Amino acid sequence: MDQAPESAPLATVAPTVLVVDDEKNIRRTLEMVLSGEGYRVLEAESAEQALGMLAGGGAPVDLAIFDLKLPGLTGLQALEKLRSDEATRELPVIVISGHATVHDAVAAIKLGASDFFEKPLNRERVLVSVTNCIRTARLSRTVAHMRAELEARFEMIGTAAPMQRLFQGIDKVAPTKASVLITGESGTGKELVSRAIHRLSPRKDAPFVKVNCAAIPRELIESELFGHERGSFTGAQGRKRGFFEQAHGGTLFLDEIGDMDLAAQAKVLRALQNGEIVRVGSENVIHVDVRVLAATNKDLGKEVAAGTFREDLFFRLNVFPIRCPALRERRDDIPLLADAFVAAFCHENGLRPKRLDQSVYEALMRRPWPGNVRELKNVIERAAILSGDTITVADLPEDPHTSPFDEEADDEAPPSAAPPAAKERLTLREHRESTERSYIIETLKELEWNISKAAVVLGVERTNLHKKIRAYGIKRGEG
């Protein structure tokens, strides 16, 4: 074997290589070269012996090197068997031969060989190939694991009838090229629907690009969507690819499409109709292949009537409408969702698994959930932080939507009566209100009655603090 400069070992944990060759000298040479670089080497003199070692994933092998010509089963026949076994389907295999032909090399690659080279073996060629094959296989496993975790993160849960109808709609439209308009209240999982459609489509291995139209300033929306050329406007220091170009071949998800500027809507319509975009500051037409999914919590029909949304774009997007049901329409799914959220939270934060008391399910089922699934998730995660091994009703945050305070009151509304006077024995509610009133007054006094700062310290929205001040009849300077 030719000599070459030694290369660095692959990793601190030694990978295992199985060498399969009927020539003892070849096995010995490969063993010396590979072990000298930190690899652990196993040997087999026939394909049958090697397959027995690998059966059911028995031997922890990272790579196999098969000679093409072997007594009994050939290297290609062994490779075919490896690819038909679930346990060894992803095992990287290098095929070597002393009398190889182009036909042999093509056949090996078609059967899934990672590399193919001839004898006499070149030391550097062997080491580079072995290192690259193992690294590529490990990277593939890592990507597959990350993809599985990502899919689990965006998995939709539900057995209620509205969710079953939603799943059926996704299954029908996903394999097509049709545009989809996803509607529903805030927090119902419109992004999850878009990701599910992409994952089940022929474009699943291409990019999925999400754009929050409401979060992009009006003056930048065209640049973000279609890109720009250097010097096209102040601050454009170089050429930029827009979201349409980034999503080429894949899926573009336009979230909160109802908040898009009318001028940008016209260009989005052109992109949908012709597959053509033009960067800001350029006259060159760029052709893109993008499937557009859009979502909104607005009634686009009313927006069209009001003149704030283009009717032609609405019809173009609304080829296949999908509506995400509100949580109150699928209350039977609340226990299922709660269990999933607490399990995921404990796993992500390294906590011991927790269970929910039966009374928690009953309490959750009674809540109105205007924030839908997103609100439920926040409540469960907060309760998981506060609880022991079992989450009880006492761990649940107070439901702000059933508060005794008037949520619709404005700043000019007259203050409600002060808390009841002290009694020999206060009810739990009276005690809570009295304590809360005193704490609010104490905080306001310390911050010189600065409502904004007090809201931050108390961890509530400024508008909610105003409402509590009115509800408790708190006067400036009190305390």
C-alpha positions, 0 to 999 in steps of 0.5 A: 500500500502506498504511503502518505502523511498521517491524518488526524483521528476522526474523534475522541470516541473511536468509530468501529470499522468492519473489514470484510475480505477473504485475503488475510493480508488485505485485512491485516493491512487495513487493520494496521492503517485504521487502528493506527489512526484510532479506529477500532477494527473488526474482521470477517473473511466472508460476507456470510460471517459479516452479515451474521455479525451485523444481524439485527444491529448486533455489532456496533459498527460505524462503517463496513468495507466489503471486497467485491469478490468473496467466496459465497455471497459477493460484496454486491449481494451482501450490500443488497441484503444490508440495504433490505434490513432495517437495522443496517439500511443506513450503515455506510459501506465502501466496496473495494476490488482488485478487478473492478469494472465501470459496471461494478462501480455503478452497480455498487453505487446504485445499491447504496455504497458510499464509495468504491475504489480499486486495489492496490489500496492507497493509504491516504485514499482509504483514510479520507474515504473512511473519515468522510463516510463516517462523518456524513453518516453521523451528520445524516443521523443528526439531521434526521434526529433534529427533523424528528424533534422539529416535527414533534414540536410542531405536531398538532394534537386533537381528536375532537370532530373539528380537528378531524375535519381540519386534518382531513383538509390538510391531507387533501390539499398538502400533495397539491400545488394549490394556495391555501388561506388559513383562518382562525383566531389568534392562538389556534395554531395556524402556523402548525397547519402551514408546517403540516401542509409543507411536511406532507407535500412533495416540497417537504425537503425544500425550504419552508420560509415564514414571514410575519407580514405584521412585523415588517414596517410598511416601507420595508415589506417589498424589500423583504419579500422580493429583495433589493439591489445595492444602492436601491435605497438608503442603507442598501449596502449590498444585494439581498435575496428576498423571502420569495427567492429564499423559498424557491422550490419550497413553501412561503408562509405569509402569516398575518397577510391581512396586515400587508400593504396594498402596494405589496399585495399587488406584487405578491399577486404578480408573483402568484400569477406568473412566478415572477418577482423583481428586486427593488432597484432592479428591472430584471425579472426573476422566476421563482417556483414557490407555493404560498400559504397565507394565514390571518385572524381577520375576515378578509371578505370584510377587508375587501369590502372596506378596500384594505385588501385586494379582491383579486389577491383574496380569490388567488389565496382562497383557492383552498380555505382552511379554518382552525377551530377555537379551543372552546369548539374542541373542549374535549381536547383540553386534557389531551393538550394539557398532558402534552404541554406538561410532558414537553415542558418537563422534558425541555427543562430537565424536570421530573415528569409531572401529572395533573390532578383530575380537578385540574382538567375540570377547572381547565374545561370550565375556562373560556380560553379566548387566547386558545391553545397558546393561552392554555400552553402558557397556563400549563407551563406556569403551573408546572413551574409552581407545582410539585410532582402533581399539578393541582388547581391551586397551582393554576394562575387565576383566570383573568377572563372571569375576574370580578373587575370590569374588563370593558371599563375605560379610563373615564369610568367612575371608580368602583367601591373600595374593598369591604371593611375589615370583619372578624373573619374575611372570605378568601376572596375578600382577603385576596382583594384586600391584600392585592389593594394594599400591595398595589398602593405600596408599590405605587407609593414607592415609585411615586405613583408612576403607573408604567413603572408600577405595571412592570414591577407588578408584572401586569399590563399597564391597562390592567393596572389601571382597571385594578386601580379603578376597581379598588377605588385607589386614589393618588396619594393614598397610603 
